[in-house]
Amino acid sequence: MADLQIREVRLRDATQVLEIARASFPEERALQSLSPADVRGLFCLYRLLRALQRLRGKPWFKMYVAEAGGQVVAGVMVDWHRRYAYVRSLMVHPEFRGQGIGRRLLSHAVEEAFRFGAPKVVLDVRADNTLACRLYESLGFRTFEERVELLREASPLQVETSWPRGFRCARVCPWDRRVWKALEASRTPEAAAVYGPWSRFSLLRRLVFRRIWLVAEAQGQAAALLILGGKNPVRLNVLVLPEYEGAGLEEALLALGLREARGKTVALRTRAHKTRLLHVAQELGFQEKARVRGMVLEKRG
């Protein structure tokens, strides 16, 4: 498309960006609940953030759009972290797909990520989105992990699970050393190589607003971690250290998380190789909704 212009998003783009997001992600409830007024409010905050980023000389977050004939037809967002940049929500209006717009916009986002110092770029894509996977692979991205997203519709928990012998549960704060150990141990070597070790800032930024943090311990050592957050649906994370998998912690922590959710809809995300946790979750009524591939592109030279 000859007249395509790629630029940073502006306040006046809010309504068009919301329309593209709704068309691109129809299953995302959060997007459906946003009104144009809500989005404009977020864009006003973004304008303030953009001013702060100019003073800093390095961005934390940017959103780029592709405009053709005065109409915004695509968008993408980029977060900068200490060891990588994360590209999220690449979206193209359905009427403009198949014209190479997504490729040009993503290529621009990657170039900007590298220009501002990121050594690698990370993104997530649904494994069943074949066209998107092919696009990312053609640009040099490779898969380094696969995650599974599950959902349990609102219903009371019918199963009572006893706590495994020799383990105890303690409520903790996000910066507790046991939390860090559980988070680090839950990653595969491939994911650890891509993301690097957790930084205190990134951990607090991502997780400090979760409602409940619980650690399962055995002889004073962290064995598993339970994290709950969000309202609709309740987001549930269960991380069991490899040496304790199959000891009954998956059943106990999932049951505890569902009881804390008090009959609400619960979303669970875990890595695909956690087969024991997946099996227990399905026994407790979770249904698999999607498989997500984590992909990375490293800067050359």
Sequence and secondary structure as in RCSB ss.txt:
>XXXX:A:sequence
MADLQIREVRLRDATQVLEIARASFPEERALQSLSPADVRGLFCLYRLLRALQRLRGKPWFKMYVAEAGGQVVAG
VMVDWHRRYAYVRSLMVHPEFRGQGIGRRLLSHAVEEAFRFGAPKVVLDVRADNTLACRLYESLGFRTFEERVEL
LREASPLQVETSWPRGFRCARVCPWDRRVWKALEASRTPEAAAVYGPWSRFSLLRRLVFRRIWLVAEAQGQAAAL
LILGGKNPVRLNVLVLPEYEGAGLEEALLALGLREARGKTVALRTRAHKTRLLHVAQELGFQEKARVRGMVLEKR
G
>XXXX:A:secstr
 TT EEEE  GGGHHHHHHHHHHH TT HHHHH  HHHHHHHHHHHHHHHHHHHHHTS SEEEEEEEETTEEEEE
EEEEE SS EEEEEEEE GGGTTSSHHHHHHHHHHHHHHHTT SEEEEEEETT HHHHHHHHHTT EEEEEEEEE
EE S          TT EEEE  TT HHHHHHHHHHS HHHHHHH S  HHHHHHHHTT SEEEEEEETTEEEEE
EEEE SSSEEEEEEE GGGTTSSHHHHHHHHHHHHHTT  EEEEEETT HHHHHHHHHTT EEEEEEEEEEEE  
 
